[in-house]
Amino acid sequence: MSGHSTYEPKTAIERWLDSRLPILRFSKDHLMDFPTPKNLNYWWTFGAILAFCLGAQIATGIVLAMHYVPNAAMAFNSVEHIRRDVNYGWLIQFIHANGASMMFLAVYIHMFRGIYYGSYKAPREVLWLLGMIIYFLMMATAFFGYVLPWGQMSFWGATVITNIFGAIPVIGPSLTSWLWGGFAVDDPTLNRFFSLHYLLPFVIAGVVVLHIWALHVPGNNNPTGVNVKDKTDTVPFHPYYTVKDGFGLSVFIVLFGAFVFYAPDAMGHVDNYVPANPLVTPQHIVPEWYLLPYYAMLRAIPNKLMGVIALGVAIGVLFIMPWIDTSKVRSMRYRPMARWFFFIFIVTCLVLGWCGAHEPDAVVIPGVGAGFTLGDYPINSDVWLSRLGMLSYFGFFASLFLVPMFETPLPVPESISEPVLAHPATVPAGATAAPEKKG
Amino acid sequence: MLRPRKRRDEYEVADTAAAASHGEDDPSRRDFINIAAAAAAAGGVAAVAWPLIDQMNPSGDTLALSSIEFDLSKVQLGQQVEVKWRSKPVFVRYRTPKEISEAVAADNAGLRDPATDASRHKPGKPQWLVLVGVCTHLGCIPNFGQGPYGGWLCPCHGSVYDTSGRIRAGPAPLNLAVPDYSFESDTKIKIG
């Protein structure tokens, strides 16, 4: 896809370096000249936004580690010390804490985009798998990070998540003890979580390099899902997509900044301002918002082991999506049935998120009573909505397999350029050439 | 001035940058946008970089501990007490009249870092010498009462200080520093 190199060393030093380490040639070919489909929309800017988020998390995280103390007796106070005493510590800590949420927001949009436009399908399966590995590592990193402030939510979140491994038959109890380094979440746990929280972002960065490598072999997918046919379908990455990504990133940073400066605790939880107390569990334990759908599914199943398996399958099924999907058409633009299942899937994820945030017996539809009891919970309860949501969640993956048998796709354009050239009227008059002359 | 990139003609797209540089329009307008964007980006980077740099400076709680009070009645004539101030030792030395006169006599002795003894204590308090007890060579703590001048001798590289804390021999370039301090009363000083 990248074709022959267009790099021409201009100076003697560049020629000298190029024959030894062609890093400038590599950068020019892959970061500037890389042929990119000319019809990418703003949903495609989230890759660059995620790269920014990872960079911001690493930069602020390195700084926070200079002041943080990974010790059960001092961790909570050291975070308060960062917020109150360290120069700009409040800013750096809020960027880091909200940055995790912003990164998950961006990664979910990035993933939904990949699903809608069929970016996971051949020949981009490895690209998708690497992305899913990044997503999994992000969840682990975020979990470890959430434990570090050593508040009540940190402590009990760590307790709940590590106890999930206790559901594994035979080895469960000794496995959790091994994870804890003791008989409960305590100082040894905090220390190893800090170590892993520092390590994993760099592992993510490494997988990101592979992710981009795997992207640059087949090249970008695009909103039509049609393969690039020739050079007229592409533009060089720079300046066309550096500018577009830059603009998308700027808008994203405004949202990011709004949280950091005006609602820094909006996505946190008040209980995490109470120092960890191993003897008292808060009334209502919830994970961070980006893990709520999985949490809802975990709770919806009354059997411990089965709940944990459902949780694993819910994440694992994303990995095998490229092999579940039987449709030959990539983009859901041309899939009238599948796109409805896609929108239902988004709603499902949001509903499951709502369920995860509320107590299992919470009433879903207010004012009509809890209704009759079906099995263990009233019909109008959070748990039954979670079960419905779970059915819908896994139903989406079934639809990927089944819908193509019944669906007649809309006509797919011959090339990326064709739909644009076929409807010149959609381009506003006078907006074609040389916009800089318009003053 | 923007110049058209070499391989631009490979891409059949409306190329406004190339068109502008061909003199069909005022290129300064495009340059202005480029310079403005770069300047805004540089300002943004600087605004973000400064908090990341400044966080390594002493934090608020560290600075809050930066001044201490000390009761001079704890020091006997001819002795010194070391006080910890900003993580470093401060020597509070109650000098004997002999030590003071030796120090004053050496005011014109061809010092490496010239300073009169009067400039190293508060007016009317020649008996009280308050110094940062850190050798100006490489940061070791000089030993009290040692060395040929009866002041201090640094154990690391042999710098010799006199009874006014001035450098007299050895590798150190400067006299022992006098911290900011003031007399709160006759028997109490505030350092920092």
Interface residues (C-beta under 8 A of the other chain):
Chain A: T6 E8 D33 K38 A59 T60 V63 M66 H67 H81 R84 D85 V86 N87 Y88 G89 L91 I92 K231 T232 T234 V235 P236 P239 T432 A433 A434 P435 E436 K437
Chain B: K6 R7 E10 Y11 E12 V13 A14 T16 A17 A19 A20 E24 D25 R29 R30 W50 P51 L52 D54 Q55 M56 N57 S59 G60 D61 T62
